[in-house]
Amino acid sequence: MATDVSGRVRAVSLRQVLAGSSRGGPFALIDRLSRQSRGEIIRLGLGPFRPFLVSHPEHLAHVLRGGEENYPRGAAMWKALGRLTGDGIAGQGPRWLASRDILRSALSAKYLHENGEQIAASVAAGVEDLERRLSGDRPVDAGVEMTRMVYRVINPAFFGSRFPQHDCERLGAAIAAALSSLVWRMALPGVPHAVPLPGDRAFRRANRTVDDLLHPVIGAARRGSRDGRDLITALLNGAGADGEPLSDDHVSDDIVALFVAGAQSSSLTLQWLWVVLSEHPEVAGRLREEADEVLGQGPPRPEHARRLTYTQMVLSEVMRVYSMAWAVARVAVADDVIDGVEIPAGSTVVLSPYLTHRLPDVWQRPLEFMPERFAKERVRGRHPLAYLPFGAGRHQCVGQAFVMHEVTLIVACLMNRFEVRALNRPRPRLGMMLEPDRPVGLKLTPRRPRATG
Ligand code: HEM
């Protein structure tokens, strides 16, 4: 593909994007671009929309660590998303700060320590439930089952014991439906809300379901004892920017944002893991050995997560190769210069962990799956922004420790109980997150008879 280098920005025209996309899809194009650009800033010409793609760790540091004031959220993606997630934790400014402080402390290491038993019990219950529902040789849909497993853990963590599991799953489905119906609003940010677009009606319907499910739970929690360790309680006990308690709407927005940020990304990480393991049986073998050694034949325990070091390395490598949040958008408030490249005020700057994780100057043989990259001694000395599946800077993921703990136990427990094999090899598809382009079928064969009673 011909590219045009002007100064230190690599310009890629719409014609080149379209030609590149037809050869292997948008992700093949992005991969090619990242290899060719070696971390140079790329300016995509998508008609009137001309975002900068930024991937070099030093450039990321400029935006996320040095110049955060100049690069708030505010790109089209965030504006459309705001219709669903409001302007608390998913926004910026004082309301975001209040939510961020509450959630950061609610999900701190202390939280994992105090809720470890419950998380481990939820994982065990999820795996038991899956085993009970297996029917002979019939494969299961990894998307459905991993999402269900994630909701098992999220439900008590977010809601305490207030929400039946079935309602939690309905809420998750409604939020996912609302999110996908926003695609047109994201693609056409200039269209006023008064002008109808496809997806609007589905969005309103899904949003009503979200309100109908969530508001009664929030109301009951407000009237209840307020001494739980769940996130609704933390939000209700916290104070807003004005020092007053958060309103029901603010709490509801934050819970929806937590679902958007946390549920699908965790499920997708697990789905890609099974795909990768089918391609790397030697990694699967080592994972199984570790799971057997740490869990034995018993249920997962909170203290197991820390000992499952190889499992954590494998998960870190899955999140490098398949970075779920593949692009994170910001908007430049004032004119800026990044490493000699002029960024005019108002420009959208797309930070792409996906690209950063594949830069050949930063990662040796970046396209190969090598969990050993995350051995302790090899992590030292790496640029702090070479690896950012959870973002960086002021908006860095508040659920990072929670999700690593949760998925580590889920993987170990599943490996301990089943031979797991993915039946197909999907490719990544452009979506809000890095999704497989078709459902991943999983064959789960129990490794020993199920304990009953
Ligand atoms: C594999 C799973 C996950 C991935 C890959 C992931 C990734 C990310 C990334 C890249 C960001 C930064 C967005 C930005 O810079 O604008 C982020 C923010 C966030 N994540 Fe996660 N996340 C995951 C799981 C979770 C979970 C389980 C929770 C909640 C329990 C969560 C809660 C949040 C919240 C609330 C924010 C916004 C923080 C802020 O703006 O201050 N995430 N996440």
Residues whose N, C-alpha, C, O or C-beta is under 5 A from the ligand:
A	BS01	HEM	I89 R100 L258 A261 G262 S265 S266 T269 M324 A325 V328 L388 P389 F390 G391 R394 H395 Q396 C397 V398 G399 V403
